[in-house]
């Protein structure tokens, strides 16, 4: 069951990351706007090579495909880079360089499928363009505050101590915490980040956000609990973001008392 649970967790995480760019109304509207803008102006020679309908379809597929693959790659790399002691700007530079690789392959594959040769002639030139674009996106999402001032004020003041450890793009309502060696993975409704701190300190910094430690390595916010899954003596909680978190035996009685289904 534990192996099955681990596989399900990885699968659900990948599915969540692929779907993350389409999880909110604002992100969907942004992707639609980018697709329409690119489809109408026809950059990189697509204006002359495609009629309007084909051009709009091409750029819609391109925007959605690169957004999904880029987000999955960036999120996975952020977890690895978060364990290093590298300065933030070094991490972001490495992130931009590496994310551009799968994005470049996606662009080349989609272009080849549409018979568009401008992007398939030189992969090195295409990679350079993708690296510039991903670098711009990484800088944009780390420098511009995503949450509005009203949303920030609505967050509990005590919770801001933990959120202040996160990049601006990842600050949101806390869903769960997970201990990983000397790090804690902080998951919000805007994404996840690895932070170097003690698990006990992280649980204290959630402030008045109602939650519960359900395992020696897991804490969940009560508002995020959506259901329960049980197999034999093992059980886990299903959260609103689609993740499954195991319930430790020593915590099961407390979980049953605090959470009802």
FIKOL-556063 format. One line per field, with one value per residue (C-alpha): residue in one letter; x, y, z negated; residue number from 1. Coordinates in Angstrom, 2 decimals, always signed. Layout:
REM residues N
rest	c(A_...)
u	c(X_...)
v	c(Y_...)
w	c(Z_...)
nr	c(NUM_...)
REM end
This chain:
REM residues 261
rest	c(X_X_X_X_X_X_X_X_X_X_X_X_X_X_X_X_X_X_X_X_X_X_X_X_X_X_X_X_X_X_X_X_X_X_X_X_X_X_X_X_X_X_X_X_X_X_X_X_X_X_X_X_X_X_X_X_X_X_X_X_X_X_X_X_X_X_X_X_X_X_X_X_X_X_X_X_X_X_X_X_X_X_X_X_X_X_X_X_X_X_X_X_X_X_X_X_X_X_X_X_X_X_X_X_X_X_X_X_X_X_X_X_X_X_X_X_X_X_X_X_X_X_X_X_X_X_X_X_X_X_X_X_X_X_X_X_X_X_X_X_X_X_X_X_X_X_X_X_X_X_X_X_X_X_X_X_X_X_X_X_X_X_X_X_X_X_X_X_X_X_X_X_X_X_X_X_X_X_X_X_X_X_X_X_X_X_X_X_X_X_X_X_X_X_X_X_X_X_X_X_X_X_X_X_X_X_X_X_X_X_X_X_X_X_X_X_X_X_X_X_X_X_X_X_X_X_X_X_X_X_X_X_X_X_X_X_X_X_X_X_X_X_X_X_X_X_X_X_X_X_X_X_X_X_X_X_X_X_X_X_X)
u	c(+0.00_+2.87_+4.45_+1.05_+0.54_+3.93_+3.16_-0.25_+1.33_+3.86_+1.18_-1.19_+1.62_+2.53_-1.12_-1.57_+1.53_+0.43_-2.99_-1.72_-1.50_-5.25_-6.27_-7.45_-9.63_-6.88_-4.30_-6.76_-7.66_-3.97_-3.28_-6.28_-5.11_-1.58_-2.95_-5.21_-2.49_+0.08_-2.51_-3.55_-0.12_+1.53_+5.10_+8.15_+6.78_+3.52_+1.48_+2.47_+2.57_-0.85_-4.37_-6.04_-7.90_-4.88_-2.68_-4.95_-5.09_-1.30_-0.57_-3.24_-1.63_+1.81_+0.89_-0.93_+1.76_+4.72_+2.87_+2.19_+5.61_+7.40_+5.47_+6.07_+9.80_+10.18_+8.34_+10.43_+13.68_+12.66_+12.44_+15.98_+17.48_+15.79_+18.11_+21.21_+22.89_+23.08_+21.98_+18.51_+19.66_+21.91_+19.00_+16.76_+19.44_+19.94_+16.16_+15.76_+18.54_+17.20_+13.49_+14.24_+15.35_+11.95_+10.17_+12.41_+11.56_+7.83_+8.05_+9.97_+7.53_+4.41_+5.96_+6.93_+3.39_+1.99_+4.60_+6.12_+9.86_+10.96_+11.30_+12.73_+15.67_+18.17_+17.55_+20.40_+18.83_+15.42_+16.85_+18.38_+15.00_+13.27_+15.90_+15.29_+11.52_+11.70_+14.19_+11.78_+8.90_+10.96_+11.98_+8.42_+6.89_+9.53_+9.59_+5.95_+3.60_+0.87_-1.48_-3.33_-3.05_-6.56_-5.67_-2.51_-4.41_-6.97_-4.27_-3.86_-1.02_+0.55_+0.49_+2.54_+5.64_+5.64_+4.49_+7.29_+9.71_+8.13_+8.62_+5.89_+4.43_+3.92_+2.30_-1.30_-3.43_-1.51_-2.70_-0.10_+3.46_+5.80_+9.16_+12.04_+15.32_+16.35_+13.75_+10.02_+7.91_+5.31_+2.33_-0.13_-2.95_-0.36_+2.31_+5.00_+8.43_+11.19_+12.39_+15.34_+13.79_+12.60_+9.23_+8.23_+8.98_+6.99_+3.93_+4.24_+4.43_+1.09_-0.40_-4.14_-4.68_-6.67_-4.77_-3.58_-0.41_-1.51_+1.90_+5.38_+6.25_+2.91_+0.64_-2.58_-4.92_-8.45_-10.01_-8.01_-9.26_-11.65_-11.92_-10.27_-8.80_-8.23_-6.65_-6.34_-4.64_-3.29_-5.21_-4.59_-6.40_-7.33_-6.84_-8.58_-5.58_-5.81_-2.89_-3.00_-1.31_-0.70_-2.14_+0.27_-1.05_-0.21_-2.18_-5.23_-7.28_-6.70_-7.58_-10.87_-11.78_-10.91_-12.04_-15.42_-16.65)
v	c(+0.00_+2.37_+1.89_+2.42_+5.52_+6.90_+6.29_+7.92_+10.92_+11.42_+10.98_+13.42_+15.93_+15.81_+16.14_+19.09_+20.82_+20.29_+21.73_+24.54_+27.19_+26.69_+26.50_+30.08_+32.39_+35.01_+32.57_+31.18_+34.70_+35.54_+32.47_+33.24_+36.83_+35.71_+33.21_+35.79_+38.45_+36.13_+34.75_+38.19_+39.78_+36.57_+36.90_+34.95_+34.80_+33.04_+35.96_+35.19_+31.41_+30.79_+32.07_+33.67_+30.58_+28.30_+30.97_+31.37_+27.60_+27.28_+29.92_+28.57_+25.12_+26.72_+28.86_+26.07_+23.48_+25.60_+26.89_+23.36_+21.90_+25.00_+25.05_+21.36_+21.69_+24.93_+23.56_+20.38_+22.32_+24.79_+21.91_+20.83_+24.31_+25.19_+22.69_+24.53_+27.51_+29.42_+33.08_+33.74_+35.30_+32.28_+29.90_+31.91_+31.98_+28.21_+27.76_+29.83_+27.97_+24.51_+25.20_+26.47_+22.96_+21.16_+24.34_+24.42_+20.80_+21.50_+24.50_+22.47_+19.54_+21.70_+23.68_+20.48_+19.14_+22.33_+22.30_+25.59_+25.55_+28.88_+27.23_+23.91_+25.10_+25.68_+24.23_+26.28_+29.52_+28.36_+27.44_+30.91_+32.51_+30.17_+30.91_+34.64_+34.20_+31.84_+34.16_+37.05_+34.99_+33.84_+37.43_+38.65_+36.07_+36.64_+40.42_+41.33_+40.70_+38.33_+38.87_+42.18_+44.45_+43.47_+39.77_+40.45_+42.40_+39.60_+37.09_+36.65_+38.82_+35.90_+33.75_+36.35_+35.27_+31.96_+33.45_+36.01_+33.12_+32.37_+34.01_+36.55_+34.29_+31.44_+33.42_+32.40_+30.49_+27.66_+24.13_+21.87_+21.50_+18.56_+17.95_+16.87_+16.37_+19.89_+21.53_+22.09_+22.08_+24.82_+24.31_+27.13_+27.55_+29.25_+26.54_+24.96_+26.02_+24.31_+26.38_+25.65_+25.55_+23.16_+21.51_+22.49_+26.16_+26.04_+24.71_+27.54_+30.17_+29.24_+31.47_+31.20_+29.21_+26.23_+23.02_+19.73_+17.63_+14.27_+12.61_+13.15_+14.84_+16.35_+19.20_+20.12_+23.10_+22.08_+24.16_+22.13_+18.68_+17.27_+13.61_+10.43_+7.35_+4.13_+0.79_-1.76_-0.18_+2.73_+5.92_+9.32_+12.59_+13.97_+17.73_+20.29_+20.55_+16.82_+15.70_+12.76_+13.06_+10.00_+9.85_+8.45_+5.82_+7.90_+10.81_+8.86_+9.36_+13.11_+13.23_+11.35_+13.71_+16.89_+15.98_+14.45_+13.04)
w	c(+0.00_-0.83_+2.60_+4.21_+2.11_+3.14_+6.81_+6.45_+4.71_+7.51_+10.18_+8.49_+8.01_+11.70_+12.73_+10.38_+11.72_+15.34_+14.52_+12.27_+15.05_+15.61_+11.94_+11.46_+13.49_+13.71_+15.08_+17.63_+18.79_+19.07_+21.22_+23.42_+23.83_+24.76_+27.28_+28.91_+28.93_+30.53_+32.95_+34.14_+34.58_+35.86_+34.49_+35.75_+39.29_+38.45_+39.79_+43.36_+43.06_+41.49_+42.19_+39.18_+37.89_+38.18_+36.64_+33.62_+33.15_+33.49_+30.85_+28.50_+28.59_+28.23_+25.24_+23.40_+24.13_+23.07_+19.99_+18.71_+19.45_+18.24_+14.97_+14.23_+14.93_+12.96_+9.92_+9.88_+10.23_+7.52_+5.04_+5.92_+6.05_+2.76_+1.05_+2.23_+0.58_+3.84_+3.91_+5.26_+8.53_+9.23_+8.63_+10.95_+13.67_+13.47_+13.46_+16.62_+18.45_+17.58_+18.05_+21.55_+22.61_+22.42_+23.54_+26.62_+27.41_+27.03_+29.37_+31.95_+31.73_+32.08_+34.95_+36.77_+36.31_+37.91_+40.68_+39.49_+40.25_+38.71_+35.29_+36.45_+38.57_+35.76_+32.31_+30.85_+32.05_+30.85_+27.44_+27.07_+27.75_+25.29_+22.62_+22.98_+22.70_+19.69_+18.02_+18.44_+17.03_+14.02_+13.24_+13.69_+11.34_+8.66_+8.68_+9.21_+6.29_+7.44_+4.54_+4.45_+1.44_+0.35_+0.43_-1.57_-4.19_-4.41_-5.39_-9.12_-10.44_-12.30_-9.17_-7.27_-9.24_-7.35_-4.04_-4.19_-3.63_-0.25_+3.17_+3.92_+6.61_+4.11_+1.29_+0.68_-1.76_-3.39_-2.55_-4.15_-5.43_-4.90_-6.61_-4.34_-6.21_-7.30_-5.07_-5.09_-1.95_-2.34_-0.03_+0.58_+3.09_+5.32_+5.33_+3.14_+1.87_-0.09_-3.05_-5.31_-8.79_-11.48_-11.02_-14.56_-13.86_-10.61_-12.45_-14.98_-12.24_-10.67_-13.35_-13.81_-10.61_-11.85_-11.19_-12.57_-12.60_-11.20_-10.83_-12.22_-8.90_-7.86_-8.93_-7.08_-7.21_-8.13_-5.35_-2.79_-3.88_-1.26_-2.19_-3.41_-1.74_-3.68_-2.80_-5.59_-8.57_-6.54_-5.87_-4.35_-3.82_-0.43_-0.18_+1.98_+4.32_+5.12_+2.95_+0.53_-2.88_-5.12_-8.62_-11.25_-13.64_-16.72_-15.26_-14.01_-17.19_-17.12_-13.42_-13.97_-16.81_-14.93_-11.41_-10.65_-7.33)
nr	c(1_2_3_4_5_6_7_8_9_10_11_12_13_14_15_16_17_18_19_20_21_22_23_24_25_26_27_28_29_30_31_32_33_34_35_36_37_38_39_40_41_42_43_44_45_46_47_48_49_50_51_52_53_54_55_56_57_58_59_60_61_62_63_64_65_66_67_68_69_70_71_72_73_74_75_76_77_78_79_80_81_82_83_84_85_86_87_88_89_90_91_92_93_94_95_96_97_98_99_100_101_102_103_104_105_106_107_108_109_110_111_112_113_114_115_116_117_118_119_120_121_122_123_124_125_126_127_128_129_130_131_132_133_134_135_136_137_138_139_140_141_142_143_144_145_146_147_148_149_150_151_152_153_154_155_156_157_158_159_160_161_162_163_164_165_166_167_168_169_170_171_172_173_174_175_176_177_178_179_180_181_182_183_184_185_186_187_188_189_190_191_192_193_194_195_196_197_198_199_200_201_202_203_204_205_206_207_208_209_210_211_212_213_214_215_216_217_218_219_220_221_222_223_224_225_226_227_228_229_230_231_232_233_234_235_236_237_238_239_240_241_242_243_244_245_246_247_248_249_250_251_252_253_254_255_256_257_258_259_260_261)
REM end
